[in-house]
């Protein structure tokens, strides 16, 4: 019981550290996984934590959810489009990496050729989690992201198969080329078949079930079950999970409700975050700095050999790809080369080496940790600078104009809210408010119109923002329905009916639904200026067209749902729903200046 409690305490402590690191890195421009490794190193320096990082823990517990989540979100159309490049990098690329790294290290380190080849195989597995996260943050071209992520998924499987073959050769001193090739194909293809079959079966089950809890559970069973079954059959568990994730991620969602899709995506995103957090934190905690310093020459040669192999593989195989398939640009090749980070799989494989290797086992482990540490701390932290220097992310002029205009508008709204708060708290007089308010409201109105013009001129940008806003609207509706059900305002059957309506709208998307209202009505946002006739009037006396509806009034940080006796104040932002042809009249009604002889009815 004491051991169980100490283990549980360790896990909770690590999760707390991971959460704090995740909060902290939002302020710094470094990848989250790199920060975890650094924090782990700092903890090790101060007070080392005693624990055993076993290969079974990484391969059987952490690896399946990480691989499944990545494969689940991989678009099979994009994968098919880039399949030749991915297969070349993931299969011949792994074999060539094994040979190049093994050959170099057998010449410059104390390792004999069989052991050097074992190291070459285990270090061939790339783990670009930090790079992929950075790609998503910066918005690099989709195809480049697919190349990096898909190569990693498939070469993880081929690297493990190659490692097992090299390990058998090192232990038996027997090499059979034909037998090795046959075993490689059997293990790899067999794992893929297992994953395809299980993925298809689970997808069919999901199509016949309409319960997001059961469907999420089935995908969890698939992720771990595919790995375990393939390993029991002496096939590639990693490739089985890759295939299962691809099938389930591209076929399974067709039979899911929108609610299930949202829950499922959020669940796997969380599981991947959890697994990544623990893995990279444990890597930092497990690194033996003193051993790295003692064997610095071997570690340096290992890093150099890995970099040399990566350069040869990427540029050499890209030359082949450019002649048989869609070309990979030189700048993209630079990113692929520097993005070949190493991580958990390399460490899992090196930790699984038998004790019979003696001192060579310790050296291989130190070299592997050294390479992983270098790729994470050096390559991982400099990738964003390389991406910017090579102009990989090219933003259109419309995107830049939109971001600048949107930021200016947001800052003005914050200033407006601050001004109202100062006036409410008595820190500035009404006179000062009246002098400053028109400047903010006029600037905000002109900026809002400029942002609208940019969105109208760039349909893709408008569609992206519209889709984001649409999803947030529906999430807010679902959240409100959940609160109503929790508070007992609506019964379960009413909740299910209403959420089904929200799901239908989510599935239909914004374009088709908004098209039915776009021709006749639209939302209009009007800021009430200083000398408007509407200031001080109640809503019932505004003289708005009968078809116009005053939806809400934003007054500083407060949002008011208006009634007939609600009075408008200076600086109120009124949101209305009216017919398209009436927008000009409504705007004039709310902003028209009062006769200068008429006293203003401003609330003090």
C-alpha positions in Angstrom: 0.0 0.0 0.0 2.9 2.4 0.9 4.5 1.7 -2.5 1.2 2.4 -4.3 0.7 5.7 -2.5 4.2 6.8 -3.2 3.8 6.0 -6.9 0.5 7.9 -7.0 2.1 10.8 -5.2 4.9 10.9 -7.8 2.4 10.8 -10.7 0.2 13.6 -9.2 3.4 15.7 -8.5 4.6 15.2 -12.1 1.2 16.2 -13.5 1.2 19.4 -11.3 4.7 20.3 -12.5 3.6 19.7 -16.2 0.5 21.9 -15.7 2.6 24.7 -14.2 5.1 24.4 -17.0 2.3 24.6 -19.6 1.1 27.8 -18.0 4.5 29.3 -17.8 5.6 28.6 -21.5 2.7 30.7 -22.7 4.9 33.7 -21.8 8.0 32.3 -23.5 8.6 31.3 -27.1 9.9 27.8 -26.4 8.2 24.5 -27.2 6.3 23.0 -24.3 8.1 19.6 -24.5 11.5 21.3 -24.5 10.5 23.2 -21.4 9.5 20.0 -19.7 12.9 18.4 -20.3 14.6 21.5 -19.0 12.4 21.5 -15.8 13.2 17.8 -15.4 16.9 18.5 -15.6 16.6 21.3 -13.0 14.8 19.0 -10.6 17.5 16.4 -11.1 20.2 18.9 -10.2 18.5 20.0 -7.0 17.1 16.7 -5.7 17.0 13.6 -7.9 13.8 11.6 -7.9 14.3 7.9 -7.6 12.2 6.0 -10.2 12.7 3.4 -12.9 11.9 4.4 -16.5 11.3 1.0 -18.2 10.9 0.4 -21.9 7.6 -1.3 -21.2 6.3 1.9 -19.6 7.1 3.9 -22.7 6.2 1.4 -25.4 3.1 -0.2 -24.0 1.6 2.7 -22.0 2.7 6.0 -23.5 3.4 5.2 -27.1 -0.1 3.8 -28.3 -2.1 6.9 -27.3 0.5 9.2 -28.8 0.7 7.3 -32.1 -3.0 6.8 -32.3 -3.8 10.5 -31.7 -1.4 11.6 -34.4 -2.7 9.0 -36.9 -6.4 9.7 -36.0 -6.0 13.4 -37.0 -3.9 12.7 -40.2 -5.9 13.3 -43.4 -5.7 10.2 -45.5 -6.1 12.3 -48.7 -3.0 14.3 -47.9 -1.2 11.1 -46.9 -2.0 9.5 -50.2 -0.9 12.6 -52.0 2.6 12.4 -50.3 2.8 8.6 -49.9 5.9 8.1 -52.1 7.9 10.7 -50.2 6.8 9.4 -46.8 7.5 5.8 -47.7 11.0 6.7 -49.0 11.9 8.6 -45.8 10.3 6.0 -43.5 11.6 2.8 -44.9 14.8 3.3 -47.0 15.5 6.3 -44.9 15.5 4.3 -41.6 17.7 1.5 -43.1 20.2 4.1 -44.5 20.3 6.0 -41.2 21.1 2.7 -39.4 24.0 1.9 -41.8 25.4 5.5 -41.9 25.3 6.1 -38.2 26.4 2.6 -37.4 29.3 2.8 -39.9 30.6 6.2 -38.6 30.4 5.2 -34.9 32.1 1.9 -35.4 35.1 3.9 -36.7 35.3 6.7 -34.2 34.0 5.1 -30.9 34.9 2.0 -28.9 31.7 0.3 -30.2 32.1 -2.7 -32.5 30.1 -2.7 -35.8 27.1 -4.9 -34.6 26.6 -2.7 -31.5 27.0 0.5 -33.6 24.4 -0.8 -36.0 22.0 -1.4 -33.1 22.5 2.2 -32.0 22.0 3.4 -35.6 18.6 1.5 -35.7 17.3 2.7 -32.3 18.3 6.3 -33.0 16.6 6.3 -36.5 13.1 6.8 -35.0 12.2 10.5 -35.2 9.9 12.2 -32.7 9.0 15.7 -33.9 6.3 16.4 -31.4 7.8 19.8 -30.5 8.1 20.6 -34.2 4.6 19.6 -35.1 3.2 21.7 -32.2 5.2 24.6 -33.5 3.9 24.0 -37.1 0.3 24.2 -35.9 1.1 27.4 -33.9 2.8 29.2 -36.8 0.5 27.9 -39.5 3.0 26.3 -41.8 1.8 24.8 -45.1 -0.3 21.7 -44.5 1.7 19.5 -46.8 5.0 20.2 -44.9 3.2 19.3 -41.6 1.9 16.0 -43.1 5.4 15.1 -44.4 7.0 15.6 -41.0 4.2 13.9 -38.9 3.6 11.0 -41.3 7.3 10.2 -41.7 7.6 10.1 -37.9 4.6 7.8 -37.6 5.8 5.3 -40.1 9.5 5.4 -39.3 8.8 4.7 -35.7 7.4 1.3 -36.7 10.2 0.6 -39.2 12.9 1.7 -36.8 11.6 -0.7 -34.1 11.5 -3.6 -36.6 15.0 -2.7 -37.8 16.2 -2.5 -34.2 15.0 -5.9 -33.4 16.7 -7.4 -36.5 20.0 -5.6 -35.6 19.7 -6.7 -32.0 19.3 -10.3 -33.0 22.3 -10.1 -35.3 24.4 -8.5 -32.5 23.4 -11.3 -30.0 23.7 -14.3 -32.4 26.6 -13.0 -34.7 24.6 -14.4 -37.6 23.4 -12.3 -40.5 21.1 -13.6 -43.2 20.2 -10.8 -45.7 17.3 -12.6 -47.4 15.9 -13.8 -44.1 16.2 -10.4 -42.6 14.3 -8.7 -45.5 11.6 -11.4 -45.3 11.2 -11.0 -41.6 11.1 -7.2 -41.9 8.3 -7.3 -44.5 6.4 -9.9 -42.5 6.5 -7.9 -39.3 5.8 -4.6 -40.9 3.0 -5.6 -43.3 1.5 -8.0 -40.7 1.2 -5.1 -38.2 -0.4 -2.9 -40.8 -3.0 -5.6 -41.7 -3.8 -6.1 -38.0 -4.4 -2.3 -37.6 -6.5 -2.0 -40.7 -8.8 -4.9 -39.7 -9.3 -3.7 -36.1 -9.7 -0.1 -37.2 -12.4 -1.1 -39.7 -14.2 -3.3 -37.2 -14.3 -0.5 -34.5 -15.4 2.0 -37.2 -18.4 -0.3 -38.0 -19.3 -0.6 -34.3 -19.1 3.2 -33.8 -21.5 3.7 -36.8 -24.1 1.5 -35.1 -23.8 3.2 -31.7 -24.9 6.7 -30.7 -23.4 7.3 -27.3 -20.2 9.4 -27.1 -19.0 7.6 -23.9 -19.2 4.2 -25.6 -17.6 5.5 -28.8 -14.7 7.1 -26.9 -14.2 3.9 -25.0 -14.1 1.9 -28.2 -11.3 4.1 -29.7 -9.4 3.7 -26.4 -9.7 -0.1 -26.7 -8.6 0.2 -30.3 -5.5 2.2 -29.6 -4.1 -0.1 -26.9 -5.7 -3.3 -28.3 -4.1 -3.0 -31.7 -0.7 -2.6 -30.2 -1.1 -5.5 -27.7 -2.5 -7.9 -30.3 0.1 -7.1 -32.9 2.9 -7.6 -30.3 1.4 -10.9 -29.2 1.5 -12.0 -32.8 5.2 -10.9 -33.0 4.2 -8.1 -35.5 4.8 -4.4 -35.4 2.6 -2.9 -32.7 3.4 0.7 -33.7 2.4 0.2 -37.3 -0.8 -1.6 -36.2 -1.7 1.5 -34.1 -0.8 3.8 -37.1 -3.1 1.9 -39.4 -5.9 1.6 -36.9 -5.7 5.3 -36.2 -5.8 6.2 -39.9 -8.8 4.1 -40.6 -10.7 5.1 -37.5 -9.9 8.8 -37.9 -11.0 8.9 -41.6 -13.9 6.4 -41.6 -15.1 6.4 -38.0 -16.2 10.0 -37.8 -18.7 9.5 -40.6 -20.9 7.5 -38.3 -20.4 9.9 -35.3 -22.7 12.7 -34.2 -21.1 16.1 -34.0 -21.2 15.9 -30.2 -19.2 12.6 -30.3 -16.7 14.1 -32.7 -16.1 17.1 -30.4 -15.8 14.9 -27.3 -13.6 12.4 -29.0 -11.2 15.0 -30.4 -11.0 16.7 -27.1 -10.4 13.4 -25.3 -7.5 12.3 -27.5 -6.0 15.8 -27.4 -6.0 15.6 -23.6 -4.6 12.0 -23.6 -1.8 13.0 -25.9 -1.0 16.1 -23.8 -0.9 13.9 -20.7 1.4 11.2 -22.3 3.7 13.8 -23.8 3.9 15.7 -20.5 4.9 12.7 -18.5 7.3 11.3 -21.2 9.3 14.4 -21.6 9.4 15.3 -18.0 10.6 11.8 -17.2 13.3 12.2 -19.9 14.6 15.3 -18.1 14.5 13.5 -14.8 16.3 10.4 -16.1 19.3 12.2 -17.8 22.6 11.6 -16.1 24.5 14.8 -16.7 27.8 13.5 -15.1 27.7 10.4 -17.4 27.2 12.7 -20.4 30.2 14.8 -19.4 32.5 11.7 -18.8 31.6 10.3 -22.3 31.3 13.6 -24.1 33.5 12.5 -27.0 31.3 9.5 -27.9 28.2 11.7 -27.4 29.5 14.4 -29.7 30.4 11.8 -32.4 26.9 10.3 -32.0 25.3 13.7 -32.5 27.5 14.4 -35.5 26.7 11.0 -37.0 23.0 11.5 -36.6 23.1 15.0 -38.2 25.2 13.7 -41.1 22.8 10.8 -41.7 19.8 13.1 -41.6 21.4 15.5 -44.2 22.2 12.6 -46.5 18.8 11.0 -46.2 16.6 14.1 -46.6 18.5 15.7 -49.4 19.3 12.5 -51.2 15.8 11.0 -51.0 14.2 14.3 -51.8 16.2 14.3 -55.0 14.5 11.0 -55.9 11.1 12.3 -54.8 11.4 15.4 -57.0 11.8 13.1 -60.1 8.9 10.7 -59.4 6.3 12.7 -57.4 5.3 16.2 -56.3 8.6 18.0 -55.6 9.8 19.1 -52.1 11.3 22.5 -52.2 14.9 23.2 -51.0 13.6 25.3 -48.1 11.3 22.5 -47.0 14.2 20.1 -47.2 16.1 22.3 -44.7 13.1 22.1 -42.3 12.8 18.3 -42.7 16.5 18.0 -42.0 16.6 20.1 -38.9 13.2 18.8 -37.7 14.4 15.3 -37.3 14.2 15.4 -33.5 14.6 12.2 -31.4 12.6 11.3 -28.3 10.8 8.7 -26.3 11.1 5.7 -28.7 14.9 6.0 -28.9 15.1 5.9 -25.1 12.6 3.0 -24.8 14.7 1.0 -27.2 18.1 1.8 -25.6 16.7 1.0 -22.2 15.5 -2.4 -23.5 19.1 -3.5 -24.4 20.1 -6.7 -22.6 22.5 -6.6 -19.6 24.8 -9.0 -21.5 26.1 -6.0 -23.5 28.0 -5.0 -20.4 29.7 -1.6 -20.4 28.7 -1.1 -24.0 25.1 -1.0 -22.9 25.9 1.9 -20.6 27.7 3.8 -23.4 24.8 3.3 -25.8 22.4 4.7 -23.2 24.5 7.7 -22.5 24.9 8.4 -26.3 21.1 8.0 -26.9 20.3 10.4 -24.0 22.9 12.8 -25.4 21.4 12.8 -28.9 17.8 13.2 -27.6 18.9 16.1 -25.4 20.7 17.8 -28.2 17.8 17.5 -30.7 15.3 18.8 -28.2 17.3 21.6 -26.6 19.1 22.8 -29.8 17.1 21.8 -32.8 13.7 22.2 -31.0 14.4 25.7 -29.7 15.8 27.1 -33.0 13.2 25.6 -35.4 10.9 28.7 -35.2 13.8 31.0 -36.1 14.6 28.8 -39.1 11.0 28.7 -40.3 10.9 32.5 -40.2 14.3 33.0 -41.8 13.3 30.7 -44.7 9.9 32.4 -45.1 8.1 29.1 -44.8 5.0 30.7 -43.4 3.8 33.2 -46.0 0.8 35.3 -44.9 -1.2 37.3 -47.4 -1.5 41.0 -47.3 -5.2 40.6 -46.3 -4.3 38.4 -43.3 -1.8 41.0 -42.1 -4.3 43.9 -42.6 -6.9 41.9 -40.8 -4.7 41.1 -37.8 -3.5 44.7 -37.5 -7.1 46.1 -37.8 -8.5 43.5 -35.4 -5.8 44.2 -32.8 -6.4 47.9 -33.0 -10.1 47.5 -32.6 -9.7 45.2 -29.7 -7.3 47.6 -28.0 -9.8 50.5 -28.5 -12.6 48.5 -27.0 -10.4 47.8 -24.0 -9.6 51.5 -23.7 -13.3 52.3 -24.0 -14.2 49.9 -21.2 -11.4 51.3 -19.0 -12.7 54.9 -19.6 -16.2 53.9 -18.5 -14.8 52.2 -15.4 -12.8 55.3 -14.5 -15.9 57.4 -14.8 -18.1 55.0 -12.8 -15.5 54.9 -10.0 -15.4 58.7 -10.0 -11.7 58.9 -11.1 -12.6 61.2 -14.0 -15.3 63.7 -14.5 -18.3 63.6 -16.9 -16.7 66.5 -18.8 -13.5 64.5 -19.4 -15.6 61.4 -20.4 -17.5 63.5 -23.0 -14.3 64.9 -24.4 -12.5 61.5 -24.8 -15.5 59.3 -25.7 -16.1 60.6 -29.2 -12.5 60.0 -30.2 -12.7 56.3 -29.2 -16.2 55.7 -30.7 -15.3 57.3 -34.0 -12.0 55.4 -34.3 -13.7 52.2 -33.3 -16.4 52.7 -36.0 -13.9 53.4 -38.7 -11.7 50.4 -37.7 -14.7 48.1 -37.6 -15.7 49.1 -41.1 -12.0 48.5 -42.3 -12.0 45.0 -40.8 -15.3 44.2 -42.5 -13.8 45.4 -45.8 -10.8 43.2 -45.4 -13.0 40.2 -44.6 -15.2 40.9 -47.6 -12.2 41.1 -49.9 -10.7 37.8 -48.7 -13.4 35.1 -48.8 -11.1 32.4 -47.3 -10.3 34.6 -44.3 -13.9 35.5 -43.8 -14.9 31.8 -44.0 -12.3 30.8 -41.5 -13.4 33.5 -39.0 -17.1 32.6 -39.7 -16.4 29.0 -39.0 -14.6 29.8 -35.7 -17.4 32.1 -34.6 -20.0 29.6 -35.6 -18.5 26.8 -33.5 -18.0 29.1 -30.5 -21.7 30.1 -30.8 -22.8 26.4 -30.7 -20.4 25.6 -27.9 -21.9 28.4 -25.9 -25.4 27.1 -26.6 -24.4 23.6 -25.5 -22.8 25.0 -22.3 -26.0 26.9 -21.5 -28.1 23.8 -22.1 -25.8 21.7 -19.8 -26.2 24.4 -17.1 -30.0 24.4 -17.5 -30.1 20.6 -17.1 -27.8 20.7 -14.1 -30.0 23.3 -12.4 -33.2 21.3 -13.1 -34.7 24.0 -15.4 -35.1 21.4 -18.3 -35.6 17.7 -18.1 -33.4 15.1 -19.8 -35.7 14.6 -22.8 -35.8 18.3 -23.5 -32.0 18.5 -23.1 -31.6 15.7 -25.7 -34.0 17.3 -28.1 -32.2 20.7 -27.9 -28.7 19.3 -28.1 -29.8 17.3 -31.2 -30.8 20.7 -32.8 -27.4 22.2 -31.9 -25.6 19.1 -33.3 -27.6 19.4 -36.5 -26.5 23.0 -36.9 -22.9 22.1 -36.1 -23.0 19.3 -38.8 -24.7 21.6 -41.4 -22.1 24.3 -40.9 -22.4 28.1 -41.0 -22.5 28.6 -44.7 -25.8 26.8 -45.5 -27.7 28.1 -42.5 -26.5 31.7 -42.8 -27.3 31.7 -46.5 -31.0 31.5 -45.6 -30.9 34.6 -43.6 -28.2 36.6 -45.3 -30.4 37.8 -48.1 -33.0 39.4 -45.8 -31.5 40.2 -42.4 -28.2 40.9 -40.8 -26.7 41.9 -37.5 -25.7 45.6 -37.1 -23.5 47.0 -34.4 -23.9 50.7 -33.6 -22.0 52.8 -31.1 -24.1 55.6 -29.6 -22.2 58.9 -30.1 -22.0 61.9 -27.7 -24.6 64.2 -29.1 -27.0 61.5 -30.5 -30.8 62.1 -30.1 -31.0 58.5 -28.8 -29.0 59.3 -25.7 -31.3 59.2 -22.7 -34.3 57.7 -24.6 -36.0 54.5 -23.6 -35.9 51.7 -26.2 -39.7 51.9 -26.8 -39.3 55.5 -27.9 -36.4 55.2 -30.3 -38.6 54.9 -33.4 -36.9 51.9 -34.8 -38.6 50.0 -37.7 -41.0 47.3 -36.4 -38.9 44.6 -38.1 -35.7 45.7 -36.3 -34.8 43.9 -33.0 -32.5 45.4 -30.4 -30.7 42.3 -29.3 -28.2 43.6 -26.7 -26.5 46.6 -25.4 -22.8 46.5 -24.3 -22.0 49.1 -21.7 -18.4 48.8 -20.7 -17.9 45.2 -19.5 -21.6 44.7 -18.9 -23.9 43.2 -21.6 -27.6 44.3 -21.1 -30.6 42.5 -22.6 -32.8 45.5 -23.3 -36.4 46.0 -22.3 -38.8 48.7 -23.5 -37.9 51.0 -20.6 -34.1 50.5 -20.9 -32.4 53.9 -21.6 -29.4 54.4 -23.9 -26.3 56.1 -22.7 -23.3 57.6 -24.4 -20.9 55.0 -25.7 -23.4 52.1 -25.6 -22.7 49.5 -28.3 -26.1 48.4 -29.5 -26.4 45.1 -31.5 -29.5 44.9 -33.7 -31.0 42.4 -36.1 -32.7 44.1 -39.0 -33.5 43.8 -42.7 -30.5 44.5 -44.9 -32.2 47.4 -46.6 -33.0 49.0 -43.3 -29.5 49.1 -41.9 -28.8 52.6 -43.0 -32.1 53.9 -41.5 -31.5 52.1 -38.2 -27.9 53.5 -38.0 -29.2 57.1 -38.7 -31.9 56.7 -36.1 -29.3 55.8 -33.4 -26.5 58.2 -34.3 -28.3 61.3 -35.6 -27.3 64.3 -33.6 -29.8 66.2 -31.5 -30.7 69.8 -32.1 -28.0 71.8 -30.3 -30.8 73.9 -28.6 -32.2 70.7 -27.0 -30.6 69.9 -23.6 -28.8 66.5 -23.4 -30.3 63.8 -21.2 -27.1 62.2 -20.1 -27.1 60.2 -16.9 -24.7 61.5 -14.4 
